[in-house]
Amino acid sequence: MNPDEVKVTYGEARYRIEISSVITTDGISITITGGEKPHVGGVALSVPRTSLGGGKVSCDTWVIPVPGHKDTEVAVPVAEMICRETRRTVSVAAGIHIDRAEEREIRILVENSLAAARLLMEQIDQLCEEQEACEDQDGRSDNEENDDA
């Protein structure tokens, strides 16, 4: 299966968030940008696993912030949400900047990022329904069977 590219936006003007993603059967690569100066300010990588408390899906997450940036505060919750819901490995590179942002503006950007991520999740669900690519005939997610060495 060829990778699918999905782009979503949420918010307006300096609070607009853009998400672009590449969706494969084994993972999802996401870039979140927005504000007045899009950049790469941090990365989160989430890998699905069975929850320690039972049959639920959880994830392990590794975080790499660019020094002096707080963009992982957006990257981590988005990576973990999409990882848990899709049961796929998810990488998120995030970079959102507004000059002299007030606390209220930062909250708006974080909320808009999460809203954009929910829109992305809806698009991913729709792709899975159209392609029936999320589960094989045994009902397992594609990520459960890994042929990598």
DAPEHU-V382854 format. One record per residue. OMEGA is omega in whole degrees, -180 to 180 (999 if undefined). Layout:
OMEGA / OMEGA
This chain:
176 / 179 / 175 / 175 / 180 / 177 / 176 / 174 / 177 / 179 / -177 / 175 / -175 / 178 / -180 / 178 / 176 / 175 / 171 / -176 / 172 / -174 / 177 / 179 / -176 / -178 / -178 / 177 / -173 / 172 / 179 / 178 / 177 / -178 / -177 / -177 / 178 / -178 / 171 / -178 / 179 / -177 / 173 / 176 / 180 / -179 / -177 / 175 / 176 / -179 / 179 / -178 / -180 / -171 / -180 / 177 / 174 / 177 / 171 / -175 / 175 / -173 / 176 / 177 / 168 / -179 / 179 / -179 / 179 / -176 / 177 / 175 / 173 / -175 / -175 / -178 / 179 / 180 / -178 / 179 / -176 / 176 / -180 / -175 / -178 / -175 / 178 / 172 / -176 / 171 / 179 / 170 / -176 / 176 / -177 / -178 / 170 / 178 / 177 / -179 / 174 / -180 / 179 / -180 / 177 / 177 / 179 / -180 / 178 / 178 / 179 / 177 / 179 / 177 / 177 / 178 / 176 / 175 / 177 / 180 / 176 / 179 / 178 / 177 / 179 / 177 / -180 / 178 / -179 / -174 / -175 / -175 / -174 / -180 / 174 / -174 / 179 / -180 / 178 / 174 / 180 / -175 / -177 / -180 / -174 / -179 / 179 / -178 / 999
